[in-house]
Amino acid sequence: MTASEQNVRAVVVDALVGMVSGVTGMVPPTDTPLPDFIQGPVDRAVSKIEVARAADKARIAALVEALESMTCAYRMAIQAGHARITALGGDCDSVDQMLADFPDYGRSVELYKSCRAALAKQGKEQTP
């Protein structure tokens, strides 16, 4: 069981116990595990949640990769345009200046770098 599954399981169990306690006025002992007829459905629900979270993480990773690729392609297009203009004798701002003048480029770089770092951190936290 991963750390994430343990966290999700704890949240689900706490919510379930809180709801039952709120309705019945009874609070189960904290040092006793839940009975199997309750724990089984909780475990199955947590498994389904984790499968959905894994699929979401895969989609997020694919989108981050696409953003990084598109950002790189934009930079390459600016570099190619700069090279072409200057090769033909034209005057042109530097590549860095043109990229700095387009704020979405900088935001894209910051976003994919922070997302990659977050995904890497999550991967390390998931390791049992």
C-alpha positions as CSV (number, residue, x, y, z in Angstrom):
1,M,0.0,0.0,0.0
2,T,1.4,3.4,-1.0
3,A,1.5,6.4,1.3
4,S,-1.2,8.0,-0.9
5,E,-3.5,5.0,-0.5
6,Q,-3.0,5.2,3.3
7,N,-3.8,8.9,3.3
8,V,-6.9,8.4,1.2
9,R,-8.0,5.4,3.3
10,A,-7.6,7.5,6.5
11,V,-9.7,10.3,5.0
12,V,-12.5,7.9,3.9
13,V,-12.5,6.1,7.2
14,D,-12.6,9.3,9.2
15,A,-15.4,10.6,7.1
16,L,-17.4,7.4,7.4
17,V,-16.8,7.2,11.2
18,G,-17.8,10.9,11.5
19,M,-21.0,10.4,9.6
20,V,-22.0,7.3,11.5
21,S,-21.1,8.9,14.8
22,G,-23.1,12.0,13.9
23,V,-26.2,10.0,13.1
24,T,-25.9,7.4,16.0
25,G,-24.2,9.5,18.7
26,M,-21.8,6.5,19.1
27,V,-18.1,6.8,18.7
28,P,-16.1,3.7,18.0
29,P,-12.9,3.0,19.9
30,T,-9.8,4.4,18.1
31,D,-7.6,1.5,18.9
32,T,-9.8,-1.1,17.2
33,P,-9.9,-1.7,13.4
34,L,-13.1,-1.4,11.6
35,P,-15.0,-4.7,11.1
36,D,-14.4,-6.4,7.8
37,F,-17.9,-5.7,6.5
38,I,-17.1,-2.0,6.7
39,Q,-13.3,-2.1,5.9
40,G,-13.8,-4.2,2.7
41,P,-16.0,-1.6,0.9
42,V,-13.7,1.2,2.1
43,D,-10.7,-0.6,0.7
44,R,-12.5,-1.2,-2.7
45,A,-13.5,2.5,-2.8
46,V,-10.0,3.6,-2.1
47,S,-8.7,1.3,-4.8
48,K,-11.1,2.9,-7.3
49,I,-10.0,6.4,-6.2
50,E,-6.3,5.5,-6.6
51,V,-7.0,4.1,-10.1
52,A,-8.7,7.4,-11.1
53,R,-5.9,9.5,-9.6
54,A,-3.3,7.5,-11.5
55,A,-5.1,8.1,-14.7
56,D,-5.3,11.8,-13.9
57,K,-1.6,11.9,-13.1
58,A,-0.8,10.3,-16.5
59,R,-3.0,12.8,-18.3
60,I,-1.3,15.7,-16.4
61,A,2.1,14.3,-17.2
62,A,1.2,14.1,-20.9
63,L,-0.1,17.7,-20.9
64,V,3.0,19.0,-19.2
65,E,5.1,17.2,-21.8
66,A,3.1,18.7,-24.6
67,L,3.4,22.2,-23.0
68,E,7.2,21.8,-22.8
69,S,7.4,20.6,-26.4
70,M,5.3,23.5,-27.7
71,T,7.3,26.0,-25.7
72,C,10.5,24.5,-27.1
73,A,9.1,24.7,-30.6
74,Y,8.2,28.3,-30.1
75,R,11.7,29.1,-29.0
76,M,13.1,27.3,-32.0
77,A,10.8,29.2,-34.3
78,I,11.9,32.5,-32.9
79,Q,15.6,31.4,-33.2
80,A,15.0,30.4,-36.8
81,G,13.3,33.6,-37.6
82,H,16.1,35.6,-36.0
83,A,18.7,33.7,-37.9
84,R,16.9,34.2,-41.2
85,I,16.4,37.9,-40.7
86,T,20.0,38.5,-39.7
87,A,21.3,36.3,-42.5
88,L,19.5,38.4,-45.0
89,G,21.1,41.5,-43.5
90,G,18.0,42.6,-41.5
91,D,18.0,44.1,-38.0
92,C,16.2,42.1,-35.4
93,D,15.9,42.1,-31.6
94,S,17.8,39.3,-29.9
95,V,16.1,35.9,-29.4
96,D,16.1,36.5,-25.6
97,Q,14.5,39.9,-26.0
98,M,11.8,38.6,-28.3
99,L,11.0,35.8,-25.9
100,A,11.0,38.3,-22.9
101,D,8.6,40.5,-24.9
102,F,6.1,37.6,-25.0
103,P,5.0,37.0,-21.4
104,D,3.2,33.7,-22.2
105,Y,6.5,32.2,-23.1
106,G,7.9,32.8,-19.7
107,R,4.8,31.6,-18.0
108,S,4.8,28.5,-20.0
109,V,8.4,27.7,-19.0
110,E,7.7,28.4,-15.3
111,L,4.5,26.2,-15.5
112,Y,6.1,23.2,-17.1
113,K,9.1,23.3,-14.8
114,S,7.0,23.6,-11.6
115,C,4.7,20.9,-12.8
116,R,7.6,18.6,-13.6
117,A,9.0,19.2,-10.1
118,A,5.7,18.5,-8.5
119,L,5.2,15.3,-10.5
120,A,8.7,14.2,-9.5
121,K,8.0,15.0,-5.9
122,Q,4.7,13.0,-6.0
123,G,6.6,10.1,-7.5
124,K,9.1,10.0,-4.7
125,E,6.3,10.3,-2.1
126,Q,4.4,7.4,-3.7
127,T,7.3,5.0,-3.3
128,P,6.6,2.6,-0.5
